[in-house]
Amino acid sequence: MGSEEKLQQIRERIDTLDLQIQELINQRAGLAQEVARTKLREDRDAFFYRPEREAMILRRVQKRNQGPMGNEEMARLFREIMSSCLALEMPMQVAFLGPEGTFTQAAALKHFGHSVNTIPMASISDIFREVESASVHYGVVPVENSTEGVINHTLDLFLNSPLQICGEVMLRIHHHLLSLAPDLKSVKRVYSHQQSLAQCRLWLDRNLPFAEQIDVGSNAEAARLASIEPDSAAIAGEMAAEIYKLKGLARNIEDEPDNTTRFLVIGRQRVGASGEDKTTLLCATRNVAGGLGSLLNPLARHGISMSRIESRPSRQGNWDYVFFIDIDGHRDDENIAAALKDLEREARMLKVLGSYPTAVL
């Protein structure tokens, strides 16, 4: 058998598989519509998006995957299939920190897939407000970066918000120097968000020591400015480069190669257990010696692992603080439910901000 005949046979097998895949996807989409009709018969205000269900599906996809396609890529394909099917049930509106082309929009699309409608907002507080008023279904907000630490404004907004954390997204951040300029020597100004400037500080000092560094509201805004100022550049991601038609003068200029930002998905629903979950607590201590220790003792006593603790001013008085605590597990787990009862007795204030699946991709 000649090579051309062999290739033709392979292509015919691919065509047959493509037909089967297409038929199966449409069968899945039909079942999704049936789920929607069933839910609406029972509750006109039913939630169609189930974060715990999607997380369990994606974990199963990765666990049973045998290659040659990698686990992350396989899960990403299934995410898009689920996104398209969910759009047939209920087209979702997801608010993000705009304008178009920010890393927050990239995080929203990574988590929900490209079949949702992403709505840009001018500020993180606007995202909270739109979700609280039910103008959008969910919001995506940045909460911490592996290089620069927590985004305090996001934590502060939880103090008075009724919203629940419904999920988290880990996004690997690659910063590129984008410009209309022909080379680095032509760049007089560099625009970017203050976090991105900080994450690229060493590279900028080494390669653009005389360029003015200008802090703007977002990397997408930086890209917009660079698109109208030929002697300027922006630090931004690939999405912004595509939207504003900028070329990359340098790629991956972040100082830390593992630079990652964590985002939270905020919504109005309480999320069920997925089997691999995280719970975020907001606590305030009583004004007594050893107050923080009394908060942490119930967690240790019930064998609960704490992955993060951050303190923030409570805004209720000088030197009065609240604590944001991430623990492993779901609020409905037996040991966590028991610990929360003990913690409620010890704390001046306790608020469960949400239990949600740990990031899958």
Secondary structure, 3 states (H helix, E strand, C coil): CCHHHHHHHHHHHHHHHHHHHHHHHHHHHHHHHHHHHHHHHHCCCCCCCCHHHHHHHHHHHHHHCCCCCCHHHHHHHHHHHHHHHHHHHCCCEEEEECCCCCHHHHHHHHHHCCCCEEEEECCHHHHHHHHHCCCCCEEEEEEEECCCEECHHHHHHHHHCCCEEEEEEEEECCCEEEECCCCHHHCCEEEECHHHHHHCHHHHHHHCCCCEEEECCCHHHHHHHHCCCCCEEEEECHHHHHHHCCEEEECCCCCCCCCEEEEEEEECCCCCCCCCEEEEEEEECCCCCCHHHHHHHHHHHCCCCEEEEEEEECCCCCCCEEEEEEEECCCCCHHHHHHHHHHHHHCCEEEEEEEEECCCC
